[in-house]
């Protein structure tokens, strides 16, 4: 070898384009084995403990959620039952209130009609009768009276017409 080839040689150039020098492979391999062995020996038990604690925590959360779900379903069934009872109770109260209201209206109409004699009702014009009915809440009695008067008038009209024809 010539002196020029020794001086011109690149010191970073290896025997293969992909693999490092053989000594680097040996020392790097030994160092990697030592580091991995230390990690397995010292960090391995801590990692296993961490995984076991995580598994227990997740299992505890699953059990708690199953318990909460059962409690929620029980509460929902109780609420649905109470809601059904509320609807029945509401219907019963409304029926009682309607019955009492009808009784109060009937009593009030009877009182207001008892204050007015029938002879005075017949003498009043129809418009005043309607105003009186609205004012005193005695419409059913007045409607009956107007029906009887209209029936009487129709009967009389027919009798007059028939007598004129004969």
C-alpha positions as CSV (number, residue, x, y, z in Angstrom):
1,X,0.0,0.0,0.0
2,X,1.2,3.3,-0.8
3,X,1.5,6.2,1.6
4,X,-1.0,8.1,-0.5
5,X,-3.7,5.4,-0.2
6,X,-3.2,5.4,3.6
7,X,-3.5,9.2,3.8
8,X,-6.5,9.3,1.4
9,X,-8.5,6.6,3.2
10,X,-11.6,7.7,5.0
11,X,-11.5,6.7,8.7
12,X,-15.3,6.6,9.0
13,X,-15.5,4.0,6.2
14,X,-16.4,0.5,7.4
15,X,-16.0,-3.0,6.0
16,X,-19.8,-3.1,5.0
17,X,-22.2,-0.4,4.0
18,X,-25.0,-1.6,6.4
19,X,-23.2,-3.3,9.4
20,X,-21.0,-1.5,11.9
21,X,-17.6,-2.8,12.9
22,X,-17.5,-6.1,14.7
23,X,-16.2,-4.6,18.0
24,X,-19.2,-2.2,18.1
25,X,-21.6,-5.1,17.5
26,X,-20.1,-7.0,20.5
27,X,-19.9,-4.1,22.9
28,X,-23.4,-2.8,21.9
29,X,-24.9,-6.2,22.3
30,X,-23.4,-6.7,25.8
31,X,-24.7,-3.2,26.8
32,X,-28.2,-3.9,25.4
33,X,-28.4,-7.2,27.3
34,X,-27.3,-5.5,30.6
35,X,-29.9,-2.7,30.2
36,X,-32.7,-5.0,29.3
37,X,-31.8,-7.4,32.1
38,X,-31.8,-4.6,34.7
39,X,-35.2,-3.4,33.4
40,X,-36.7,-6.9,33.6
41,X,-35.3,-7.4,37.1
42,X,-36.1,-4.0,38.7
43,X,-39.0,-2.5,36.6
44,X,-40.7,-5.8,35.8
45,X,-42.3,-6.4,39.2
46,X,-43.4,-2.7,39.4
47,X,-45.0,-3.0,36.0
48,X,-46.7,-6.3,36.9
49,X,-48.0,-4.6,40.2
50,X,-49.3,-1.7,38.2
51,X,-51.1,-4.0,35.7
52,X,-52.7,-6.0,38.6
53,X,-53.9,-2.8,40.3
54,X,-55.3,-1.5,37.1
55,X,-57.2,-4.8,36.6
56,X,-58.6,-4.6,40.1
57,X,-59.7,-1.0,39.7
58,X,-61.4,-1.7,36.4
59,X,-63.2,-4.7,37.9
60,X,-64.3,-2.6,40.9
61,X,-65.7,0.1,38.5
62,X,-67.6,-2.6,36.5
63,X,-69.1,-4.0,39.7
64,X,-70.1,-0.5,40.9
65,X,-71.7,0.3,37.6
66,X,-73.7,-3.0,37.6
67,X,-74.9,-2.2,41.1
68,X,-75.8,1.4,40.1
69,X,-77.7,0.0,37.0
70,X,-79.7,-2.3,39.3
71,X,-80.5,0.5,41.7
72,X,-81.5,2.8,38.8
73,X,-83.8,0.2,37.3
74,X,-85.4,-0.3,40.7
75,X,-85.9,3.4,41.2
76,X,-87.3,3.7,37.6
77,X,-89.9,1.0,38.4
78,X,-90.9,2.8,41.6
79,X,-91.3,6.1,39.7
80,X,-93.4,4.5,37.0
81,X,-95.6,2.9,39.6
82,X,-96.0,6.2,41.5
83,X,-96.7,7.9,38.2
84,X,-99.5,5.5,37.5
85,X,-100.9,6.1,41.0
86,X,-100.7,9.8,40.5
87,X,-102.7,9.6,37.2
88,X,-105.4,7.5,39.0
89,X,-105.5,9.8,42.0
90,X,-105.8,12.8,39.6
91,X,-108.7,11.3,37.7
92,X,-110.5,10.5,41.0
93,X,-109.9,14.1,42.3
94,X,-111.2,15.6,39.1
95,X,-114.3,13.4,39.1
96,X,-115.0,14.5,42.7
97,X,-114.5,18.1,41.8
98,X,-116.8,17.8,38.8
99,X,-119.5,16.2,41.0
100,X,-119.2,18.9,43.6
101,X,-119.2,21.7,41.0
102,X,-122.4,20.2,39.4
103,X,-124.0,20.1,42.8
104,X,-123.1,23.8,43.6
105,X,-124.4,24.9,40.2
106,X,-127.6,23.0,40.6
107,X,-128.1,24.5,44.1
108,X,-127.3,28.0,42.9
109,X,-129.7,27.8,40.0
110,X,-132.4,26.5,42.2
111,X,-131.9,29.4,44.7
112,X,-131.8,32.0,41.9
113,X,-135.0,30.7,40.3
114,X,-136.8,30.4,43.6
115,X,-136.3,34.2,44.0
116,X,-138.2,35.0,40.8
117,X,-141.9,34.0,40.5
118,X,-143.0,32.4,37.2
119,X,-145.6,35.1,36.6
120,X,-143.0,37.8,36.4
121,X,-140.9,35.7,33.9
122,X,-143.8,35.3,31.5
123,X,-144.4,39.1,31.4
124,X,-140.7,39.9,30.6
125,X,-139.7,40.2,26.9
126,X,-137.3,37.6,25.5
127,X,-134.2,39.8,25.4
128,X,-134.7,40.6,29.1
129,X,-135.2,36.9,29.8
130,X,-131.9,36.0,28.2
131,X,-130.1,38.7,30.1
132,X,-131.7,37.6,33.3
133,X,-130.7,34.0,32.5
134,X,-127.1,35.0,32.0
135,X,-127.1,37.2,35.2
136,X,-128.6,34.5,37.4
137,X,-127.3,31.3,35.9
138,X,-130.8,30.0,35.5
139,X,-130.6,29.1,31.8
140,X,-132.1,25.6,31.9
141,X,-135.3,26.8,33.7
142,X,-135.7,29.6,31.2
143,X,-135.0,27.4,28.2
144,X,-137.8,25.1,29.5
145,X,-140.1,28.0,29.9
146,X,-139.4,29.3,26.4
147,X,-140.0,25.9,24.9
148,X,-143.3,25.6,26.6
149,X,-144.3,29.1,25.5
150,X,-143.2,28.5,21.9
151,X,-145.2,25.2,21.9
152,X,-148.3,27.0,23.2
153,X,-147.9,29.7,20.5
154,X,-147.5,27.1,17.7
155,X,-150.5,25.2,18.9
156,X,-152.6,28.3,19.0
157,X,-151.4,29.4,15.5
158,X,-152.3,26.0,14.0
159,X,-155.7,26.1,15.7
160,X,-156.5,29.5,14.2
161,X,-155.3,28.4,10.7
162,X,-157.4,25.3,10.8
163,X,-160.5,27.1,12.0
164,X,-160.0,29.6,9.1
165,X,-159.9,26.8,6.6
166,X,-163.1,25.2,7.8
